[in-house]
């Protein structure tokens, strides 16, 4: 990539190695499944970033595999909320600094409680968004987890 994203600059500053996986953006298909297919990686290691709002904690961030869906009841329980709802797309940019299809758990405007689906622990490396449509960051789970201060949880259904 010609231009570094905020997520890349943060990783560089922390001296955390990563690889950029670029792909063609299809405005009609911003799904993580499409991205995994475009970059040629197994869907299990390509993670999407979801932002939600809990009734007690406020904003929370989840990183889950692209083939899975979040279970809001499990998510609420794991985050200490009674109720949790996904953030509306129009709220994503003002809250996180990122747009839909380019939301990274690294380098948001503010630090929010972050939760990584525990299946990530079985892989050496996973990808998360680079903070822009058209690029994913492939990095070691052992580096990502402490850097984003994530807690490993099980909040998905296939």
N, C-alpha and C positions, 0 to 999 in steps of 0.2 A: 504494500500500500504506500502511496505517495505521502498521504497525510496521516499522522498518528492521531488516534482518538484519545480522549481523556482516560479511558480504561488502560490503553497501552502506555500512556505517560505515567500513570500510577504504578503499573507493573514495572516499568523501566526504573523508576525512582526507588522501588523496593528491591531491585535487582532480581526479579522473579522471571525466569525464562518462559517464553511462550512462542507459539508458532501461529501466524496469521493464515487462516483458511478463507480465501476469497471465493465468492460465488456470484452468479448473475441473479439480480433481483427480479422477481416476477411480481409486479404490483397486484396481480390477480390471485397470487398464492404466496402469502407471507408466512405460511405454516412452517413449523420446525421440521416436519417430515420432508418438505420440499428442500429445505436447506441441507438436511442430512444427505439427501440424494444428490444434491448439487455438489457438495464437497466430498462425496464418496466415502463417508464414514458411517459406521453402524449407528443406527438410530439410538441404541442404548447409551452411547457416550455423547450424544448431542443434547444439550440441555437448554431449555427455554426459561426465561425469567418472567415471573408473574408477580404483580404487585397487588396487594389486597389491603383492606382496612378493617381492623378489628374494633369491636365496640369498647374494648378496654385499653388496648395497646396502641391504637392508631395504625399507621402504615407498617406493613410487614412485607418482606420479599421472599419469594420461593423460587428455587431452581430445581426443575424437575425434567426428566427425560421427555423428549418431544412426542413420543408415542403414548404418553400417559396423561391423565386428567387429574386435576386436583380435587380432592374430596373436602369440601368446605367444612363439614362437621369435624373431620379429623384435624384439619388445619386450625380450626378454632380451638380445639382441645390442646393441641401441641403448642399453641402460642399464648395460652392463658386467656382466651376470649370465650364469651358465650356465643357470639355470632361474628361471622366474618363475611365480607363480600368483596368481590373483585373490583378493582379500581376501574372506573369508566375510562375508555380510551382517550377522551378529551382531557382528562385529568392527569394522564401519564406524563406528558411533557412538563407541565408546571410543577409537578411533585418531584419527578426524578431527574429531569433534564434530558430524558431520552424519549424517542418516539416508538410507536408500536412496530415490532419487527427489528428493532435496534436497541432494545433495552438490555443493559448489562448490569450484573450485580456489582460490578466494579466501577467506582467513580460517580455514583449518583450525587445529586445536589447535597443531600444530607445522608447521614448514616442511619439506616433503618435496621431493625432486627431482621436477620437473614437466616433462612432455613434451606438446607440442601437435602434433597431426597437421599436417604441413606444408601440406596443401591449404588450411588457414586463411589462408595468406599471399596467396591469390588473391582474398580478399574484404576489403572495407573494414571491415565489422563482422560479428561473430558473436555468438551468445548462449551463455551458460553459466548454470548454476543460480545463483539468488540465495541459495541456502543454506537454502531451505525449499521444500516442495512447493507448487506453485501460482504460482511466479514464476521468470522467467528474466531475466537482465541482458543487454541488447544494448549492446555497446560496441566501440570501435575495436580492431582487432587490434594496431595500433601502440602502443596504450596497455596492453592486456592483457599482451602478451608480456613486456615488461620488468618489469611490476608483479609478475607471478607467477614471474619469473625462469625462464621456460620455454625449453626447447630444442626446436626444430622437428625432427621426425623423421617417418619413414614406417613406421607399425607396424600398418596396417589391411589388411583384405581386405573386399571388398563382399559 
